[in-house]
């Protein structure tokens, strides 16, 4: 009798262990699906509008949606990265927005949008509604709000005409107040005629910002804690540098006038870099980039064809990272 009870107990424990183990495997497999490669169906994503002239891009990995905005009417589109289905996310005319450049999605799903020569910065919620609007010309006498990056709870903005970097807190339920975070001199970062501070990135350790000066092709490292500025020594300049994308110690520079993306392998302290060969096919004055899985999504802005006849449709290209 005792032996039967013991055997029944062992059998019961064994069955419970088997069920728990099976449940663990099932949960693990479900979790694995989130890391599956993005199933894309096209090399390019066509965008509606024969005068759209896109510039910025932001990708939300949680939803599989990327956003891109127009430099002619301020409209922002949302595009499904797997299917390519595109729709209007936010109409520029309804929100006083006429020009979009760089953009980023924060951890709360809000979209931050740079306004280029309008000097407007806006924050939109996940439904495309306007949360906050800043006129940086009135606030800081800015020149051209170009691009942005999020690091350690803050979003930083470049100015292509005025030697300043602006920032706001992104951790709170409501976006924090915008501030003039850094003012630098011509000795620290020389500005030339044309587009200066353009793309901006942040190192994964949260210590540095990296910006590209389009006119000179130089890269600069900014220490976030001390605001110290160091020129990154390159073997060759990356003139026409536009959007930046940092993946490990490789900084990808979208050089619009060349129609290529160039990798820059950086030293561990980000003080030196070796520029490699350009890649990417059929890019049309490529500007900003976003990483989606093993791909780079790059905007074919065709800004060099404003006032001319652009190649239609406007597109965002999917480029495999070498």
C-alpha positions as CSV (number, residue, x, y, z in Angstrom):
1,X,0.0,0.0,0.0
2,X,2.8,2.4,1.0
3,X,4.7,1.5,-2.1
4,X,1.6,2.3,-4.3
5,X,1.2,5.7,-2.6
6,X,4.9,6.5,-3.1
7,X,4.8,5.5,-6.8
8,X,1.6,7.5,-7.4
9,X,3.3,10.5,-5.7
10,X,6.4,10.2,-7.9
11,X,4.2,9.8,-11.0
12,X,2.3,13.0,-10.1
13,X,5.5,15.0,-9.5
14,X,6.9,13.7,-12.8
15,X,3.7,14.8,-14.7
16,X,3.8,18.3,-13.1
17,X,7.5,18.7,-14.0
18,X,6.7,17.6,-17.6
19,X,3.9,20.2,-17.9
20,X,6.0,22.9,-16.4
21,X,8.9,22.1,-18.7
22,X,6.6,22.1,-21.7
23,X,5.2,25.4,-20.7
24,X,8.7,26.9,-20.3
25,X,9.6,25.7,-23.8
26,X,6.4,27.2,-25.2
27,X,7.1,30.6,-23.6
28,X,10.7,30.5,-24.7
29,X,9.6,29.8,-28.3
30,X,7.0,32.6,-28.2
31,X,9.7,34.9,-27.0
32,X,12.0,33.7,-29.8
33,X,9.6,34.8,-32.4
34,X,10.1,38.4,-31.4
35,X,13.7,38.1,-32.6
36,X,12.8,36.6,-36.0
37,X,14.3,38.6,-38.9
38,X,12.0,41.3,-40.3
39,X,10.1,39.8,-43.2
40,X,10.3,42.5,-45.9
41,X,8.8,42.1,-49.3
42,X,10.4,44.9,-51.3
43,X,13.8,46.6,-51.8
44,X,12.1,50.1,-51.9
45,X,9.1,51.6,-50.2
46,X,7.1,53.8,-52.5
47,X,5.7,57.0,-51.0
48,X,2.5,58.8,-52.2
49,X,2.8,62.4,-53.5
50,X,4.6,63.8,-56.5
51,X,6.1,66.7,-54.5
52,X,6.7,64.9,-51.2
53,X,10.5,65.3,-51.0
54,X,11.1,63.4,-47.8
55,X,14.0,64.0,-45.5
56,X,13.7,62.4,-42.0
57,X,13.0,58.9,-40.9
58,X,12.2,57.2,-37.5
59,X,11.5,53.6,-36.9
60,X,9.5,52.1,-34.1
61,X,10.7,48.5,-33.6
62,X,7.8,47.7,-31.3
63,X,5.2,48.4,-34.0
64,X,7.2,47.7,-37.1
65,X,6.2,51.1,-38.4
66,X,8.6,53.8,-39.8
67,X,7.7,57.5,-40.2
68,X,9.0,59.9,-42.8
69,X,8.1,63.6,-43.4
70,X,7.7,66.0,-46.3
71,X,9.9,69.1,-46.8
72,X,7.1,70.7,-48.9
73,X,4.0,70.5,-46.8
74,X,5.0,69.0,-43.5
75,X,2.9,65.8,-43.9
76,X,4.1,62.7,-42.0
77,X,3.5,59.3,-43.4
78,X,3.6,56.0,-41.5
79,X,4.8,52.9,-43.4
80,X,4.6,49.2,-42.4
81,X,8.2,47.9,-42.7
82,X,7.0,44.4,-43.7
83,X,4.2,45.1,-46.1
84,X,5.1,48.6,-47.3
85,X,1.6,49.8,-46.7
86,X,1.7,53.6,-46.4
87,X,-0.8,56.1,-44.9
88,X,-1.0,59.6,-43.6
89,X,0.0,59.7,-40.0
90,X,-0.2,63.5,-39.4
91,X,-1.2,66.3,-41.8
92,X,1.2,69.2,-41.7
93,X,-1.5,71.9,-42.5
94,X,-3.6,70.9,-39.5
95,X,-0.7,71.3,-37.0
96,X,1.1,74.4,-38.4
97,X,4.0,72.2,-39.8
98,X,5.3,72.9,-43.3
99,X,8.8,71.3,-43.3
100,X,10.1,68.1,-41.7
101,X,13.7,67.0,-41.3
102,X,15.1,64.6,-38.6
103,X,12.7,62.7,-36.4
104,X,12.9,60.1,-33.6
105,X,10.5,57.9,-31.6
106,X,11.0,57.9,-27.8
107,X,10.3,55.0,-25.4
108,X,6.7,56.2,-24.9
109,X,6.0,56.0,-28.6
110,X,6.0,59.8,-29.1
111,X,7.4,61.1,-32.4
112,X,9.7,64.1,-32.1
113,X,10.0,66.1,-35.4
114,X,12.6,68.7,-36.5
115,X,11.3,71.6,-38.6
116,X,14.4,72.6,-40.6
117,X,14.3,76.3,-41.7
118,X,10.9,76.8,-39.9
119,X,12.8,76.3,-36.6
120,X,9.9,74.4,-35.1
121,X,10.2,71.3,-33.0
122,X,7.1,69.3,-32.4
123,X,6.1,66.2,-30.4
124,X,3.3,64.0,-31.5
125,X,1.6,61.1,-29.7
126,X,1.2,57.6,-31.1
127,X,-2.0,58.6,-32.8
128,X,-0.4,61.6,-34.6
129,X,-1.9,64.3,-32.3
130,X,0.2,67.3,-31.5
131,X,1.4,67.3,-27.8
132,X,3.9,70.2,-27.8
133,X,5.3,72.8,-30.1
134,X,8.4,75.0,-29.7
135,X,9.5,77.9,-31.8
136,X,13.2,77.7,-31.4
137,X,13.8,80.9,-33.4
138,X,11.8,82.9,-30.8
139,X,13.3,81.0,-27.9
140,X,17.0,80.7,-28.8
141,X,17.4,82.6,-32.1
142,X,18.1,79.3,-33.9
143,X,18.8,78.9,-37.6
144,X,17.9,75.5,-39.0
145,X,16.8,72.6,-36.7
146,X,18.1,69.6,-38.6
147,X,18.4,66.3,-36.8
148,X,17.9,64.7,-33.4
149,X,19.0,61.7,-31.2
150,X,17.8,60.2,-27.9
151,X,20.3,59.3,-25.2
152,X,20.0,58.7,-21.4
153,X,16.5,60.3,-21.1
154,X,17.2,63.3,-23.3
155,X,16.7,64.2,-27.0
156,X,19.4,66.4,-28.6
157,X,18.9,68.6,-31.7
158,X,21.5,70.0,-34.2
159,X,21.4,73.4,-35.7
160,X,22.9,73.7,-39.2
161,X,23.3,77.5,-39.1
162,X,23.9,78.5,-35.5
163,X,26.6,76.9,-33.2
164,X,24.2,75.4,-30.7
165,X,22.8,72.1,-29.6
166,X,19.3,72.0,-27.9
167,X,17.8,69.3,-25.7
168,X,14.7,68.2,-23.8
169,X,13.8,65.5,-21.3
170,X,11.9,62.5,-22.8
171,X,11.4,60.4,-19.6
172,X,8.4,62.2,-18.1
173,X,4.8,61.7,-19.0
174,X,4.8,65.1,-20.6
175,X,7.8,66.2,-22.7
176,X,10.3,68.3,-20.7
177,X,11.0,71.9,-21.5
178,X,13.4,72.6,-24.4
179,X,16.8,74.1,-23.4
180,X,19.8,75.6,-25.1
181,X,22.1,72.9,-23.9
182,X,25.4,73.7,-25.7
183,X,26.9,76.8,-27.4
184,X,30.3,76.3,-29.1
185,X,32.8,78.5,-30.9
186,X,34.2,78.5,-34.4
187,X,37.5,77.3,-32.8
188,X,35.7,74.2,-31.4
189,X,33.6,73.4,-34.5
190,X,34.2,75.6,-37.5
191,X,31.1,76.5,-39.5
192,X,31.5,77.1,-43.3
193,X,29.1,78.3,-46.0
194,X,26.3,75.9,-46.6
195,X,25.0,73.1,-44.3
196,X,27.0,72.6,-41.1
197,X,25.9,70.4,-38.2
198,X,23.6,67.8,-39.6
199,X,23.3,64.2,-38.5
200,X,23.7,63.3,-34.8
201,X,24.3,60.0,-33.0
202,X,25.0,58.9,-29.5
203,X,27.3,56.2,-28.3
204,X,25.7,53.1,-26.6
205,X,27.6,53.8,-23.3
206,X,25.7,57.2,-23.1
207,X,29.0,59.2,-22.8
208,X,29.2,60.9,-26.2
209,X,27.3,62.5,-29.0
210,X,28.7,62.4,-32.5
211,X,27.8,65.0,-35.1
212,X,28.8,65.5,-38.8
213,X,29.5,68.8,-40.4
214,X,28.3,68.4,-44.0
215,X,30.3,71.3,-45.4
216,X,33.7,70.2,-44.2
217,X,33.1,66.4,-43.9
218,X,34.4,66.4,-40.3
219,X,33.1,64.4,-37.4
220,X,33.1,65.7,-33.8
221,X,32.7,63.9,-30.5
222,X,30.9,65.8,-27.7
223,X,31.3,64.6,-24.1
224,X,27.8,64.7,-22.6
225,X,29.0,65.1,-19.0
226,X,31.6,67.8,-19.5
227,X,30.5,69.2,-22.9
228,X,34.1,68.8,-24.1
229,X,34.4,68.7,-27.9
230,X,37.0,66.7,-29.8
231,X,37.4,66.4,-33.6
232,X,37.4,62.7,-34.6
233,X,40.5,62.2,-36.7
234,X,39.6,60.6,-40.1
235,X,41.7,59.3,-42.9
236,X,39.4,61.1,-45.4
237,X,36.6,63.6,-44.9
238,X,32.9,62.6,-45.2
239,X,31.7,65.7,-47.1
240,X,28.0,65.9,-47.8
241,X,27.5,63.8,-44.7
242,X,23.9,63.8,-43.7
243,X,22.2,61.2,-41.5
244,X,24.3,59.1,-39.1
245,X,23.7,55.6,-37.8
246,X,26.0,54.1,-35.1
247,X,26.1,50.3,-34.9
248,X,28.7,49.2,-32.3
249,X,31.9,50.9,-33.3
250,X,30.9,51.4,-36.9
251,X,29.3,54.7,-37.8
252,X,27.4,54.7,-41.1
253,X,27.3,58.1,-42.8
254,X,24.7,58.8,-45.4
255,X,26.5,61.2,-47.9
256,X,23.7,62.7,-49.9
257,X,25.6,64.1,-52.9
258,X,27.5,60.8,-53.5
259,X,24.4,58.5,-53.5
260,X,26.2,56.2,-51.1
261,X,26.4,55.2,-47.4
262,X,30.0,55.1,-46.0
263,X,31.1,53.0,-43.0
264,X,33.5,54.7,-40.5
265,X,35.2,52.3,-38.1
266,X,35.8,54.2,-34.9
267,X,38.4,53.6,-32.2
268,X,37.2,52.5,-28.8
269,X,37.3,56.0,-27.4
270,X,35.6,57.4,-30.6
271,X,38.5,59.8,-31.2
272,X,39.6,58.3,-34.6
273,X,37.9,56.7,-37.5
274,X,38.7,54.9,-40.8
275,X,36.4,55.6,-43.7
276,X,35.6,52.6,-45.8
277,X,34.0,52.1,-49.2
278,X,30.6,53.4,-50.0
279,X,27.7,51.0,-50.5
280,X,24.0,51.1,-51.5
281,X,22.5,51.0,-55.0
282,X,20.2,53.5,-56.8
283,X,20.1,55.9,-53.9
284,X,18.8,59.4,-54.8
285,X,20.3,62.2,-52.6
286,X,20.1,59.9,-49.6
287,X,19.6,61.7,-46.3
288,X,18.6,60.2,-42.9
289,X,18.7,56.5,-41.9
290,X,17.1,54.1,-39.4
291,X,18.1,50.5,-38.5
292,X,15.4,47.9,-38.9
293,X,16.7,44.4,-38.1
294,X,19.7,43.7,-40.3
295,X,18.7,46.4,-42.7
296,X,19.2,50.2,-43.0
297,X,16.2,52.2,-44.1
298,X,17.5,55.2,-46.0
299,X,15.5,58.2,-47.3
300,X,15.8,59.0,-51.0
301,X,15.1,62.7,-50.5
302,X,15.9,64.0,-54.1
303,X,16.3,67.4,-52.4
304,X,18.7,68.3,-55.2
305,X,15.7,68.1,-57.6
306,X,13.5,70.6,-55.8
307,X,12.1,72.9,-58.5
308,X,12.9,70.2,-61.1
309,X,11.2,67.0,-62.1
310,X,11.9,64.3,-59.5
311,X,12.0,60.5,-60.1
312,X,8.6,59.2,-59.1
313,X,7.5,57.7,-56.8
314,X,9.5,59.0,-53.9
315,X,11.0,56.1,-52.0
316,X,12.7,54.8,-48.9
317,X,15.3,52.2,-49.7
318,X,16.1,49.0,-47.8
319,X,19.8,48.4,-47.8
320,X,21.4,45.3,-46.3
321,X,24.2,46.1,-43.8
322,X,27.5,44.6,-45.3
